Amino acid sequence: MVAKKIIIGIAGMPASGKSLVADYIEAKYKAQRIHMGDFVWNFLKKRGIRPSEEMGSMVGLYLWAEYGDIPISDWANKQVKKSKAKIVILDSIRTPEEVTFFRRQYGKNFQVVAILAAPNVRFERMRKRARFGNVPKITFKMRDDDELIRGVGDVMVSANYEIDGNKGKASVKKQTEKIMRSIRGK
Protein backbone atom coordinates (compact mmCIF):
# COMPACT_ATOMS: atom_id res chain seq x y z
CA MET A 1 0.00 0.00 0.00
CA VAL A 2 1.37 3.40 -1.00
CA ALA A 3 1.24 6.06 1.71
CA LYS A 4 -0.45 9.26 0.63
CA LYS A 5 1.42 12.52 0.66
CA ILE A 6 0.93 14.91 3.52
CA ILE A 7 0.47 18.47 2.29
CA ILE A 8 1.09 21.23 4.83
CA GLY A 9 -0.05 24.76 4.01
CA ILE A 10 1.81 27.37 6.04
CA ALA A 11 -0.01 30.67 6.54
CA GLY A 12 0.91 33.85 8.35
CA MET A 13 1.45 37.54 8.02
CA PRO A 14 4.77 38.81 6.62
CA ALA A 15 7.74 38.04 8.91
CA SER A 16 5.63 35.91 11.26
CA GLY A 17 8.03 32.95 11.10
CA LYS A 18 6.70 30.97 8.12
CA SER A 19 10.19 30.33 6.73
CA LEU A 20 11.49 29.11 10.09
CA VAL A 21 8.67 26.55 10.28
CA ALA A 22 9.10 25.50 6.64
CA ASP A 23 12.90 25.23 7.04
CA TYR A 24 12.48 23.02 10.10
CA ILE A 25 9.99 20.65 8.44
CA GLU A 26 12.04 20.56 5.24
CA ALA A 27 15.26 19.66 7.08
CA LYS A 28 13.91 17.27 9.69
CA TYR A 29 11.37 15.40 7.54
CA LYS A 30 13.01 15.65 4.11
CA ALA A 31 9.94 17.51 2.92
CA GLN A 32 9.75 19.38 -0.35
CA ARG A 33 8.92 23.05 -0.10
CA ILE A 34 6.85 24.88 -2.67
CA HIS A 35 6.86 28.61 -2.11
CA MET A 36 3.56 29.99 -3.39
CA GLY A 37 5.26 33.31 -4.15
CA ASP A 38 7.52 31.62 -6.71
CA PHE A 39 4.62 31.77 -9.16
CA VAL A 40 4.74 35.59 -8.99
CA TRP A 41 8.57 35.72 -9.10
CA ASN A 42 8.54 33.49 -12.21
CA PHE A 43 5.89 35.75 -13.77
CA LEU A 44 8.17 38.76 -13.19
CA LYS A 45 11.30 37.00 -14.50
CA LYS A 46 9.59 35.90 -17.72
CA ARG A 47 8.75 39.53 -18.40
CA GLY A 48 12.20 40.87 -17.55
CA ILE A 49 10.91 42.78 -14.51
CA ARG A 50 13.35 43.27 -11.63
CA PRO A 51 11.96 41.62 -8.47
CA SER A 52 11.28 43.69 -5.37
CA GLU A 53 8.96 43.38 -2.38
CA GLU A 54 6.71 46.12 -3.77
CA MET A 55 6.66 44.74 -7.32
CA GLY A 56 5.95 41.22 -6.08
CA SER A 57 3.12 42.50 -3.91
CA MET A 58 1.62 44.61 -6.71
CA VAL A 59 1.82 41.86 -9.33
CA GLY A 60 0.52 39.25 -6.89
CA LEU A 61 -2.46 41.45 -6.06
CA TYR A 62 -3.05 42.15 -9.76
CA LEU A 63 -2.93 38.44 -10.69
CA TRP A 64 -5.25 37.57 -7.82
CA ALA A 65 -7.74 40.34 -8.74
CA GLU A 66 -7.62 39.53 -12.46
CA TYR A 67 -7.53 35.72 -12.42
CA GLY A 68 -8.34 34.61 -8.88
CA ASP A 69 -6.44 31.80 -7.21
CA ILE A 70 -6.72 29.24 -9.97
CA PRO A 71 -3.38 29.89 -11.73
CA ILE A 72 -1.36 29.79 -8.51
CA SER A 73 -3.25 26.80 -7.10
CA ASP A 74 -2.92 24.86 -10.37
CA TRP A 75 0.79 25.64 -10.59
CA ALA A 76 1.39 24.59 -6.97
CA ASN A 77 -0.69 21.43 -7.38
CA LYS A 78 1.42 20.39 -10.39
CA GLN A 79 4.52 20.82 -8.20
CA VAL A 80 2.92 18.71 -5.45
CA LYS A 81 2.06 15.93 -7.90
CA LYS A 82 5.60 15.92 -9.34
CA SER A 83 7.16 15.70 -5.89
CA LYS A 84 8.54 12.39 -4.70
CA ALA A 85 8.57 13.60 -1.09
CA LYS A 86 6.13 12.14 1.43
CA ILE A 87 5.59 15.58 2.95
CA VAL A 88 5.12 18.70 0.83
CA ILE A 89 5.04 22.20 2.27
CA LEU A 90 3.01 24.95 0.62
CA ASP A 91 4.88 27.94 2.02
CA SER A 92 2.80 31.13 2.26
CA ILE A 93 -0.68 29.93 1.43
CA ARG A 94 -2.75 33.12 1.44
CA THR A 95 -6.38 32.75 0.43
CA PRO A 96 -9.42 30.75 1.55
CA GLU A 97 -9.84 29.70 -2.09
CA GLU A 98 -6.38 28.12 -2.10
CA VAL A 99 -7.27 26.23 1.08
CA THR A 100 -10.56 25.03 -0.46
CA PHE A 101 -8.73 23.95 -3.64
CA PHE A 102 -6.19 21.85 -1.74
CA ARG A 103 -8.75 20.41 0.69
CA ARG A 104 -10.75 19.20 -2.33
CA GLN A 105 -7.61 17.68 -3.86
CA TYR A 106 -6.14 16.06 -0.74
CA GLY A 107 -8.85 15.90 1.94
CA LYS A 108 -7.49 15.17 5.42
CA ASN A 109 -3.97 14.88 4.03
CA PHE A 110 -3.97 18.66 3.64
CA GLN A 111 -3.41 20.55 6.89
CA VAL A 112 -3.00 24.28 7.46
CA VAL A 113 -0.59 25.64 10.07
CA ALA A 114 -0.94 29.32 11.01
CA ILE A 115 2.02 31.23 12.44
CA LEU A 116 0.88 34.10 14.66
CA ALA A 117 3.14 37.00 15.64
CA ALA A 118 2.47 40.52 16.86
CA PRO A 119 2.89 43.40 14.39
CA ASN A 120 5.74 44.99 16.38
CA VAL A 121 7.64 41.68 16.43
CA ARG A 122 7.09 41.18 12.70
CA PHE A 123 8.12 44.74 11.83
CA GLU A 124 11.37 44.37 13.75
CA ARG A 125 12.12 41.09 11.96
CA MET A 126 11.36 42.63 8.59
CA ARG A 127 13.53 45.63 9.37
CA LYS A 128 16.44 43.35 10.35
CA ARG A 129 16.26 41.11 7.29
CA ALA A 130 15.71 44.02 4.85
CA ARG A 131 15.82 41.85 1.70
CA PHE A 132 15.32 44.83 -0.57
CA GLY A 133 16.60 47.61 1.66
CA ASN A 134 15.08 49.44 4.61
CA VAL A 135 11.34 48.88 5.06
CA PRO A 136 9.38 51.97 6.12
CA LYS A 137 6.49 51.43 8.56
CA ILE A 138 3.97 52.51 5.88
CA THR A 139 5.26 49.82 3.47
CA PHE A 140 4.93 47.24 6.24
CA LYS A 141 1.35 48.37 6.93
CA MET A 142 0.45 48.35 3.22
CA ARG A 143 1.84 44.83 2.85
CA ASP A 144 -0.23 43.67 5.81
CA ASP A 145 -3.30 45.28 4.23
CA ASP A 146 -2.63 43.47 0.92
CA GLU A 147 -2.40 40.14 2.74
CA LEU A 148 -5.62 40.79 4.66
CA ILE A 149 -7.46 41.83 1.48
CA ARG A 150 -6.55 38.48 -0.07
CA GLY A 151 -7.89 36.65 2.98
CA VAL A 152 -4.84 35.41 4.87
CA GLY A 153 -6.61 36.33 8.12
CA ASP A 154 -9.46 33.97 7.24
CA VAL A 155 -6.95 31.23 6.37
CA MET A 156 -5.23 31.68 9.73
CA VAL A 157 -8.51 31.59 11.66
CA SER A 158 -9.56 28.35 9.93
CA ALA A 159 -6.14 26.66 10.30
CA ASN A 160 -5.87 23.16 11.74
CA TYR A 161 -2.94 24.22 13.92
CA GLU A 162 -1.44 27.44 15.31
CA ILE A 163 2.10 28.35 16.28
CA ASP A 164 2.94 31.30 18.51
CA GLY A 165 5.70 33.04 16.56
CA ASN A 166 6.41 35.64 19.26
CA LYS A 167 8.48 33.42 21.53
CA GLY A 168 11.68 32.86 19.55
CA LYS A 169 13.18 30.15 17.37
CA ALA A 170 13.49 27.39 19.97
CA SER A 171 9.84 27.71 20.95
CA VAL A 172 8.68 27.78 17.32
CA LYS A 173 10.67 24.62 16.54
CA LYS A 174 9.27 22.85 19.62
CA GLN A 175 5.70 23.79 18.64
CA THR A 176 6.36 22.70 15.05
CA GLU A 177 7.65 19.31 16.21
CA LYS A 178 4.53 18.76 18.34
CA ILE A 179 2.31 19.61 15.35
CA MET A 180 4.28 17.31 13.05
CA ARG A 181 3.83 14.40 15.48
CA SER A 182 0.08 15.08 15.44
CA ILE A 183 -0.13 15.39 11.64
CA ARG A 184 1.88 12.20 11.13
CA GLY A 185 -0.23 10.39 13.73
CA LYS A 186 2.69 9.61 16.02
N, C-alpha and C positions, 0 to 999 in steps of 0.2 A: 504494500500500500504506500502510495506516494504522499508525503506530508504536504499540506497546503502551505503556501507562503503566508507569512504574517506581514501585514502592511501597517506601518505606524505613521500616522499623520501628525506632524509636530506643528502646533499653532502657538502664536504669541505675538505681542507687540514688538516693534523694533528694539533690539538690544536687550530682550528679556532673558536670553540664555538658550535660545533654540539651538544654536550651533554647538554649545557645550553638551547638550543632551544628545544631539545627533552624533557628535564626535565620539561620545562615550559608547553609544549603542553600536556604532560602526566598528570601533576598535575591539570592544569586548565580545561582540556576537558575530563578527565578520559580516555585518549587514551591508547592503548596498544603499547608498544615499542618492536620492534624486532631489535636487534643489529645484523647487517649483519656479524660482526666479530665473533659472537658466533658459527657460523658454523666451523670456523677455530679452535677456542678454544676447541670445542667438539671433533674435529678431533684429536687434540693434547692429550686431556684427555684420549680418547679411546685407545691411543697407549702408555700411560704412560709417555708422554713427558712433562717436566716441562715448563709451559708457561712463555714466556718473550716477550718483544716488538720485539726483533730481530727474535726469533723463529716464532712468529706469522706472522711477515712480510715475512720471508723466505717461510714458509709453504703456506701462502696465495698466494704468487707469484707463487710457484710451482703448487698449485692446479689450479690456473687460467691458467697458461701456458699449463698444461697437459690436463685439462678437460674443460677449458673455464668457462663461467658463469653459465652454466646450473645447476650444483649441488647446488650452493648457491642460485640461483634464485628459483629453485624448492623447496628447503628447506624453504626459506622465504615465498614463496607463500602458502605452507601448513600451516605455522604458521598464516598467514593472514586469510586463510579460516577457521581455528579453532577458531579464535578470535571472541568474542561476542561484542567487542568494536565497536562503530560507527566510530571511527577514529583510524587508525593504522599507527604507525611511523616506517619507515624503516630507522634506524639510520646507517649512513655511507654507503650509496649507492655509488659505486665507478666507475662503468663502463657504457659506452653507451649501451652495450648489456643488462645490468640489467634494464636500463631505458626502452629500447625497449620492453623487456619481460613484464614489469609491465604495460606499456602503452597498449600493446596488450590485457592483461588480464582485465584491469580496465578502459581503455579509459580516459575520462575527470575526472574520480574520482581519478586518480593518478596524483599528482602534485609533482614537485621537487623544493625544497628550497635549494639554495646555500648559504653557510656562507663564506664570504670573510674576510680574515685578513692578514695583512702584515707579511712576514716571521719573522721580528724581534719581533713582538708582539707574534706570535705563539711560537717562540723559548723560549722566556721568560716564557710563560705559561707552556710549556713542562718542562722547567728546574725547575719551582716551584712545579709542581705536581709530578715529578720524581717517577712514579709508580714502576719502576724497577731499581731505582738508578739514579745517575747523567747521563744526556744525553749529550754526546759530540756533538759539532757542526757538525762533519762529519756524525754521526749517524742520526741527524736531517735532514741533506741534503740528505743522502741516502734514508731515509724514504719518503721524498718529491719526490725524483726521482722514487721510486717504485710506488707511488700513480699516478704520471703523466704517467708512462709507461702503467698503467692499463687503463688510460683514465679519471681520475677524473676531469681533466681540461676541457675536452669536456662536461662532465656531468654538470659542473658548468656553462659553457657558454650557454648551452641549457636549463638551469633551468627556471621554470615558474616564480620564485621569487628569489630575492637576499636580504641578510641581511648583513649589514656592521658590522663585528665582531670586529672592532678596537676600538669602542667607549665605551666599558664597558657594564656591565650586565644590567643596567636599560635601556639603549638604545636598546640592543638586545631584551629584553623582550617587549619593546614598538613596535619595528618593527615586532616581531613575532605575537603580538596581531593583528596588522593591517593586516598582511598576513592571519591570521586565519579567520578574519572577511570576507575577500575577498574569501577565499576558501569555507567557509561555506555559502557564498551568503548573508551575513548580514551586 
